[in-house]
Amino acid sequence: MSKLPARKLKSRVLAGLSIAALGLIATGCASTEPTATGGTGEEVTIRVVTAVDNAYFFAPVQYHEFLGTWEDAGINVEFVAGTTPTLGQILASGEADIALGGGTTEAALREQGINQTIVASNFSPWAMYVVANDNTDAETVEDLKGANFGITGAGAPSDFSVHKIAEDLGWKDGDYSTTAFGDVGSMVAGFRSGAVDAIIWMSDTAISLEEEGSGRILGDSSDYVGPTVLESFSVMDEFAAKNPEAVRVFFEKYFAMVEKLQAEPELFESVLVEEGKYSQPVAKRLAELELPRMSTDGHISDEELEGLAEGAAFSTGDRTNENPFEIVYTHWQDFLK
């Protein structure tokens, strides 16, 4: 499989800025164990908005009551259903404290003036699978030269995936085309109807299409996109400043649940089937393919931040990578340092 060539670092990654200082706490009571309560001593409520309402990599959050992710943690976690287009609006209006969505989306929101900071990776590999329609003869990604790719919209992850594959394989503008459908449901419907030759989307959708016999998975676009962050957590700066201990407890318990699911994949399959309404075959394949790739600590490497900067700029119309975004990132464990 082709590898992404090394890129010169063009972005200034502002790691540790913005909210690094927000985690500072008084040390006069060093002998007292910290609690997850607010300044009034009451249990802190954390509202978490997700960019989609049913996703396997969001399972510990979206199905937290089933799994007991924050049971007896001393915090009250509320799940807020959102979409990628409404994520910024929900945060800006004060309806959520933590966001879980596309890394490129969250990076772009910071540029747009929403005071939230990326603090952890949820899922770093760009797990967007290339699916060829069964009405084509393509057996490899390279065979899709000349194909019409379905995408959700310009600048979307599907569009970025096609762009990076074309860049890596040396395809020119006339070597492929794209058709924008506006949303995932319409794109999948268009694929099933034969309106496009291929799509590139999340593994659960790709696996479902293959299981039903509508298409064939030809490869993982992460081989072409390179290091980045597919899904990330961000925290509103003001909330982090007021509730650093609650934020720490939130992430400690979240990542502990990820480790538990990786140790007990049958539990992951169960929650996907019972709560997520996935079919058993799809849930099993997700447990085998993707569960091991979920982050267990949220760390984001410099290489991943660089890729995230490029993807965020692309999402706003910059297809040249001449002006990648400045990514403001502070790892959640630094809140209390």
Sequence and secondary structure as in RCSB ss.txt:
>XXXX:A:sequence
MSKLPARKLKSRVLAGLSIAALGLIATGCASTEPTATGGTGEEVTIRVVTAVDNAYFFAPVQYHEFLGTWEDAGI
NVEFVAGTTPTLGQILASGEADIALGGGTTEAALREQGINQTIVASNFSPWAMYVVANDNTDAETVEDLKGANFG
ITGAGAPSDFSVHKIAEDLGWKDGDYSTTAFGDVGSMVAGFRSGAVDAIIWMSDTAISLEEEGSGRILGDSSDYV
GPTVLESFSVMDEFAAKNPEAVRVFFEKYFAMVEKLQAEPELFESVLVEEGKYSQPVAKRLAELELPRMSTDGHI
SDEELEGLAEGAAFSTGDRTNENPFEIVYTHWQDFLK
>XXXX:A:secstr
          S  EET SSGGGG    TTTTS   SB TTSSBEEEEEEESSSS GGGHHHHTHHHHTTTTTSSE
EEEEEE  TTTHHHHHHTTS SEEEEEHHHHHHHHHTT  EEEEEEEE S  EEEEEETTS   SGGGGTT EEE
ESSTTSHHHHHHHHHHHHHT  GGG EEEE SSHHHHHHHHHHTSSSEEEEEHHHHHHHHHHTSEEEEEETHHHH
 S  SEEEEEEHHHHHH HHHHHHHHHHHHHHHHHHHH HHHHHHHHHHTS   HHHHHHHHHHTGGGS SS   
 HHHHHHHHHHHHHHTT  S SS    EE  GGGGG 
